[in-house]
Amino acid sequence: MRHGFYFLFFLLWDGRLLEGSNVERQLMKDLLTNYNKVLPVETPNTSLVVSFRLILFRIIELDERNQALVTNVEVVQQWNDIRLKWNASDYGGIQQTMIPYDSIWTPDIILYNR
């Protein structure tokens, strides 16, 4: 199965956007400098809760005879990485940002299709 992430960004060019992008760029640099992709917990005995949701968008095909089902779904995973926090006032009020999934620790969840 091939995984793809598609993002569509519409940008309006003005001075505030350029200034904001520099602040966000600095935030990303500060967050990811020396970031280690090891399990994000304070101690080895601490567990990490990962929320996992599978959202069904559409049933494309149902073959009862062969017991086959083709669907469109979205997988949503959510967890709290304690190392990715900052003071918003230090970064122009930015309270949230998007970080590329391959830059941080992500859970090893594999969908198995029989």
C-alpha positions as CSV (number, residue, x, y, z in Angstrom):
1,M,0.0,0.0,0.0
2,R,1.3,3.4,-0.9
3,H,0.8,6.3,1.5
4,G,0.6,9.8,0.2
5,F,0.1,13.1,1.9
6,Y,-1.3,15.8,-0.2
7,F,-1.3,19.4,1.1
8,L,-2.6,22.3,-0.8
9,F,-1.5,25.7,0.3
10,F,-2.8,29.0,-0.8
11,L,-0.5,31.9,0.1
12,L,-1.3,35.6,0.1
13,W,1.9,37.6,-0.4
14,D,2.1,40.5,2.0
15,G,4.6,41.8,4.6
16,R,2.9,40.0,7.5
17,L,3.0,36.6,5.7
18,L,6.7,37.0,5.0
19,E,7.4,38.1,8.6
20,G,5.3,35.3,9.9
21,S,7.1,32.7,7.8
22,N,10.5,33.8,9.1
23,V,9.2,33.5,12.7
24,E,7.7,30.0,12.0
25,R,10.9,29.0,10.2
26,Q,12.8,29.9,13.4
27,L,10.4,28.0,15.5
28,M,10.8,24.9,13.4
29,K,14.6,25.2,13.6
30,D,14.5,25.6,17.3
31,L,12.1,22.6,17.8
32,L,14.0,20.2,15.5
33,T,17.6,21.1,16.4
34,N,18.9,18.2,18.4
35,Y,15.5,16.5,18.2
36,N,15.8,12.7,18.8
37,K,13.3,10.4,17.1
38,V,13.2,8.1,20.2
39,L,9.8,7.5,21.9
40,P,8.8,10.9,23.4
41,V,8.4,10.1,27.1
42,E,10.1,11.6,30.1
43,T,11.2,8.2,31.6
44,P,11.5,4.7,30.1
45,N,8.7,3.4,32.4
46,T,6.2,6.1,31.1
47,S,3.6,5.0,28.6
48,L,2.5,7.1,25.7
49,V,-1.1,7.2,24.7
50,V,-1.7,7.2,20.9
51,S,-5.2,7.9,19.7
52,F,-6.0,6.0,16.4
53,R,-9.1,6.7,14.3
54,L,-10.1,5.2,11.0
55,I,-12.6,7.4,9.2
56,L,-14.6,5.7,6.4
57,F,-15.3,8.1,3.5
58,R,-16.8,5.8,0.9
59,I,-17.4,2.1,0.1
60,I,-16.2,1.7,-3.4
61,E,-16.9,-2.0,-4.0
62,L,-18.3,-4.9,-2.0
63,D,-17.8,-8.4,-3.4
64,E,-19.7,-10.7,-1.1
65,R,-18.7,-13.9,-3.0
66,N,-15.0,-13.2,-2.6
67,Q,-15.4,-11.4,0.7
68,A,-13.6,-8.3,-0.6
69,L,-14.3,-4.7,0.3
70,V,-12.7,-1.7,-1.3
71,T,-13.0,1.6,0.5
72,N,-11.6,5.2,0.9
73,V,-10.5,5.8,4.4
74,E,-8.5,8.3,6.4
75,V,-6.2,7.3,9.2
76,V,-5.8,9.8,12.1
77,Q,-3.2,9.4,14.8
78,Q,-2.8,11.7,17.7
79,W,-0.3,11.8,20.6
80,N,1.5,14.4,22.8
81,D,5.2,14.8,22.2
82,I,6.5,16.6,25.3
83,R,9.6,17.8,23.5
84,L,7.6,19.8,20.9
85,K,6.4,22.8,23.1
86,W,7.3,26.5,23.1
87,N,6.3,29.8,24.5
88,A,4.0,31.4,21.8
89,S,5.0,34.9,22.9
90,D,8.6,34.1,21.8
91,Y,7.4,33.3,18.3
92,G,5.0,36.0,17.3
93,G,2.0,34.4,19.0
94,I,2.2,31.1,17.0
95,Q,0.3,28.5,19.0
96,Q,0.4,25.7,16.5
97,T,2.4,24.6,13.5
98,M,2.6,21.7,11.1
99,I,5.8,19.6,11.2
100,P,6.6,17.1,8.4
101,Y,5.9,13.6,9.7
102,D,9.4,12.3,8.8
103,S,11.0,15.0,11.0
104,I,9.6,13.6,14.3
105,W,8.9,10.4,16.1
106,T,5.7,8.7,14.8
107,P,4.1,5.5,16.1
108,D,4.8,2.2,14.3
109,I,1.2,1.4,13.4
110,I,0.8,-0.8,10.4
111,L,-2.6,-1.6,8.8
112,Y,-2.7,-5.2,7.9
113,N,-4.8,-6.2,5.0
114,R,-5.7,-9.9,4.8
